[in-house]
């Protein structure tokens, strides 16, 4: 059992139950999945950039990633239908908790001038954040990085409101900015 799952069961659930007074234990929000994606704009010129990004993302998440392709052609961006333009991975279960643990305890503290995460909730308790470079993760060796590539991370929860989602993620240790500093 991962450290975050143990934290969820022992401290987060009782704290959420006390704060929101759920009538049923099944109403307590839980994290369903974490989606990590990289959009590789440079892939239009050089297709090897997608393979390099997929290799890095595979190392980061610990599972095989899916190469995403363009759905339709857009002439202004020199984009053709079915051209590989990114990669993504959906994490669930133990891999999800391990990834979140590394994100909270290793990656976020490595960000230069980090003042906390912004409230990027979607209105239904799901949270998204963007990282500017993949080299923040300890799995990536700076010598092997071909180019700097950002990534998007979305945490999908069963929370019904942003307030519940924020309380859930704060219980896990996500370092959000204080309400007045945004």
N, C-alpha and C positions, 0 to 999 in steps of 0.2 A: 504494500500500500504506500502510495507516495505521501510526501510530507504535507502537501497542500490539501489532499483529500482528507487526511487525518485532521488538519486544522479546520476544514469545513465541518466535519462531523462533530468535533468537540467544542469549537468556539463560535463559528459563524452561524450555524443553525440556531443555537440558543439565543444569540444576540439578535438575529433577525426576527425570531419568534417573539422576543420581548418587545422589540421596537414596533413591529407591525401587527402584533397579536393575531397570528393566523389561527383559524379554527381547526385546520386540518394540517398534519405534518407534510402532506403532499403539496401544499400551497407554497411552501418555502422555496424561493427561487434556487435554481441550480444552473451551472454552466453546461450547456449542451455540447458545444463544439467551438473550436478556434480555427479560423480560416486564415492562412498566411498566403499572400499572393505577391508576385512581382510582375509589374508591367514593364516590358523591355522595349522602349521606343526605338533604340538603336538597332533593333532586329530588322527593321525595314531595309537597312543598308547591308547588314552582315548577319546572316542567320546563325552563325556560331555564337553570337552573344546570348541567344536564348538557351543554348546548350550549356554555356558557362554559368548562366544564372540558375538553371535547373540543377546543375551539379552543386552549386553553393547552397541552394535552398534545400536540397536533399540532405546535405551534411548538417544543416541547421535543425531541420525538423525530425530527422531520423527515420524517414520513410520516403518511398518513391513519390515524386511529384508528377502532376499532370501538366503537360504542355498545352496552353490555351491558344486557340487560333482565332483570327479575325472572322467575325460573322458576315461582314459585307465589305465590299470595296469602297474606299474613300479616296478619290483622286487627289485631293489637296494634300493628303498625308502620304501619298505614294503607297497606299495600303491596298493589297489585293485580298480577295476572299480566300480563306483557309491558309493564310500566311501565319506561321507561328509568331506570336507577339508577346508571350508571357508564360508564366508558370504559376501553379497554385497547389496547395496541399490542405486538406481538411483533417484536423487532428481531433480525436475523441479518446476518451478513457485515459489510460496511464500515460500515453504519449502527450496528450493534451496537458495534463497536470505537470509533467516533467518540463515541457516547453514553457508553461506559465511560470514555473518556479525559476527557471533560468532567466526568463524575461524580467521578472520582478527583482531577483536578487543579484544578477550579474550584469545584464544588458542595460537596463535603465540607469543604474548608477554610473555607467561608463560614458553616458552622454554628456558632452561638454556644456556647461552653464545650464544644467537641468534644474528647473524650478517646479517640477510637477507636471502631471498630465492634464491636458485640457478636457473639459466635459464634452466629449464627442459622442453623445448618446443619440440614438435615432428616434426617440419618443416611445420605444417599446422595450427599453431596458438593455439593448444591445450596444456594445461599445466598440469603437474603432480608433486605431492610432496608426500613425505612419512613422517609419524610421528612415533616415536618409542614407544609411549605408549598412551593408551586410557585415562589414568587418567588426561591428560591435559585438558580435557573437564569438565566444571563445573557440568554437569549432572551425572558424575560418582563419587560415593562416594568411597574414598580410603579404607574404611572398607569392602566394598562389592566386591572389585576386587579380583578374584581368582588367576589370573596370569596376568603379563604385556603382552600386545599384541599390536603390531604396526598396522598401517593401511595405505593404499594408497588412495590418493584423486586425482581425475582427473577432470579438468575443461574443458569441451568441448565447443568451441566457433565456430562462423561462420567466424572468421578471416581467410584470405587466406595466410597470412605470419606470421612468428613468431614476427616480428616487430609490426604488427597490434595487435596481441594477447597480447604482452607485454604492449603496450600502453593502451589497453582496461582494463587489470587487474590492471595496475598502477593507472588508473582513479578510480577504485573501492577502491584502498588503499592497494593493495598487496605490502608488503615491500620487493622488490627485492634488491639484492646486487648491488652496483654501478658497472658499466662495468669493471673498472680496478681492482676490488677486488676479482675476481673469480679465 
